[in-house]
Amino acid sequence: MQISERFEYDVAIMGAGLAGMSAAVKMAEDHPDLKVAVLTKVHPVRSHSGAAQGGINAAVARDDKWEDHYYDTLKGGWFLGDQDAVRVLTEQAPNAIYELDRWGTSFSRSADGNYAQRPFGGQRRNRTCYVQDITGHALLTTLFEQVTKRGVDVFWEWFVFSIVSDGKDFYGFLAFDLKTGKIGFFSAKAGLVATGGAGRVFGQSSNALINTGDGMALAWRAGVPLKDMEFFQTHPTGIPNGILITEGARGEGGYLVNKHGERFMEKYAPQFMELAPRDLVARSIHTEIVEGRGFDDGCVRLDLRHLGKEKLTQRLPQIREIAMYFAGVDPIDDPIPVRPTVHYTMGGVDVNTDCATPVRGLFAAGEAACVSVHGANRLGGNSLLETVVFGIRAAAMIPKSLGEKKEAPASLIEAEMANFNALFDGEATESVPALRTEMEKTMVAGLGIKRDAAGMKKGLTDIEAVRARFSGVRVANRNLTFNMEAFRAIELGCMLDIAYACAFASVAREESRGSHYHLDFPKMDNARFLKHSLVTREDGNKLHLDHLDVTIVDTKPLDQITY
Ligand SMILES: Cc1cc2nc3c(=O)[nH]c(=O)nc-3n(C[C@H](O)[C@H](O)[C@H](O)COP(=O)(O)OP(=O)(O)OC[C@H]3O[C@@H](n4cnc5c(N)ncnc54)[C@H](O)[C@@H]3O)c2cc1C
């Protein structure tokens, strides 16, 4: 297969979720002279940001201040967040809300006309702005309208399979159009990776099937380290098939009970109860279940009945529908069965606070990036915020960085095309679904919500073996038009890279911090591990681990975290 078209842009954005589209809209507004393209493997409004229910944080209330949001975020992240990055996030948060409002978001309002705000875990104020329980959907459609209005070129159902770089400079993206099978090279002075999270490496998860970490893996192959990959967040409340019941349900007053009818959070977080940070609530539910206090279906219950029909139908209509259609209970009459579900990738593409990677011209933002605002555990409502704040920031920083366009060396493109073509060459000896199931099981068994040294080491060895077997994967259908076989095979290759980096970084972290709960080292250890992990690839398959100090500006990290 060969490249059939060459596109020339100033900036090419990989991903049309909230991060990619905020960057595109802001760049189109402030730099209308720049030629910007957005590529996305699904239609923009099917990006996973649309699934976000609960809301977006910002200290916009009169009695709130960004400094409090800053501290809550640092503490919620077990002080692994870089303080300069967290400052950008929280200080710029009100501005992000005003921009979204100006672009047309219909935020829910309180009676006095101000933004309505609900409480979310680990925060001392009602700080989460929302649009009912469809916040992500409302924001995504707003931004898509803006992208369309401003005439940004959007290439939807184009699958990026390579970031072309020599490890020093970025040259462009290689992608194929699912609708026509055409292969394009998108040459650009700068590229932004905004491809979202990789929660699907664990199989059952709140994440969409498309959250396979493609951008993280492709950036890694292009020479950028992956940062803090040991930290995958488990959300406390998924229904049995993994679909999420937003933290907003607890924010509205929902509480958790075990099979004895006890509000067990009293034991684990007496002050914050159900509104403790996610890692703590998820581990508490897990403990109740494994110690035999769960129900026969392996869940505890989230009780919303006391909120009453009116509040439930006004504030949490989507949650009611999800519970009715996917868990078979109407929360007006019955509590919802819930258990922890893998949810968010705190680690990702290594970037600085300007969204720049170490490869010149390559940037990243949103869940795919690790600018390090969430540390070891993300507070609910801070991720939508990150996408918009750093999408806007990327739109300010990228234009400043643009120099002359560099021609991509032909040998580089040929090498990337040869890798791609190899997938279609010869007979398969391995099956994509079988390897994917194996990967998911391995990750859950060895790198789940509570980990130990032996389990993680076995997980690492097993993932290494599955990853080696990927070389036997071939795509039988040689026509690229709507070739979902190729789509799934490339995604699996990316997920195996992410899983491998996660296992590799996890084994080395001999402490418990946030979502990395190590049974052999149950305490946080600032003396040895107040550090980021950076995993790089050497000669393709060997991995290398570095540690990098966390940026401390003005706040001394606590030695233990209690709520
Ligand atoms: C169920 C659920 C509920 C949530 N609720 C909240 C909430 O209430 N508040 C909050 O703050 N956070 C919430 N989050 C987290 C938040 O929604 C996400 O972190 C955020 O939306 C990620 O946005 P993004 O722009 O980085 O990526 P995404 O929205 O995931 O977009 C990724 C984009 O990249 C594209 N892409 C990926 N791979 C390729 C490829 N190979 N080629 C081309 N394009 C590609 C996709 O097509 C897509 O357009 C929730 C998450 C989930 C799963």
The ligand as a Gaussian input file, in Angstrom:
#p B3LYP/6-31G(d) Opt

LIG

0 1
 C      -17.454000       7.784000      31.609000
 C      -16.542000       8.928000      31.905000
 C      -17.005000      10.024000      32.608000
 C      -16.149000      11.108000      32.878000
 N      -16.633000      12.189000      33.570000
 C      -15.801000      13.231000      33.813000
 C      -16.279000      14.389000      34.499000
 O      -17.446000      14.481000      34.862000
 N      -15.392000      15.395000      34.731000
 C      -14.085000      15.340000      34.341000
 O      -13.343000      16.287000      34.587000
 N      -13.630000      14.260000      33.672000
 C      -14.442000      13.220000      33.383000
 N      -13.967000      12.134000      32.708000
 C      -12.619000      12.192000      32.118000
 C      -12.663000      13.051000      30.847000
 O      -13.893000      12.857000      30.186000
 C      -11.556000      12.701000      29.864000
 O      -10.332000      12.656000      30.518000
 C      -11.449000      13.758000      28.773000
 O      -12.704000      13.962000      28.185000
 C      -10.422000      13.361000      27.721000
 O      -10.494000      14.294000      26.660000
 P       -9.409000      14.301000      25.514000
 O       -9.741000      15.436000      24.628000
 O       -8.060000      14.239000      26.113000
 O       -9.647000      12.904000      24.743000
 P      -10.942000      12.224000      24.102000
 O      -12.197000      12.966000      24.332000
 O      -10.902000      10.791000      24.528000
 O      -10.651000      12.328000      22.556000
 C       -9.638000      11.569000      21.920000
 C       -9.655000      11.868000      20.443000
 O       -8.525000      11.255000      19.832000
 C       -8.927000      10.591000      18.658000
 N       -7.981000       9.507000      18.362000
 C       -7.518000       8.550000      19.193000
 N       -6.678000       7.738000      18.542000
 C       -6.596000       8.202000      17.267000
 C       -5.904000       7.774000      16.110000
 N       -5.099000       6.703000      16.103000
 N       -6.070000       8.480000      14.966000
 C       -6.896000       9.573000      14.927000
 N       -7.570000      10.001000      15.996000
 C       -7.423000       9.333000      17.150000
 C      -10.335000      10.120000      18.954000
 O      -11.041000       9.863000      17.757000
 C      -10.880000      11.330000      19.708000
 O      -11.327000      12.304000      18.814000
 C      -14.816000      11.057000      32.445000
 C      -14.339000       9.943000      31.746000
 C      -15.191000       8.886000      31.502000
 C      -14.613000       7.698000      30.821000

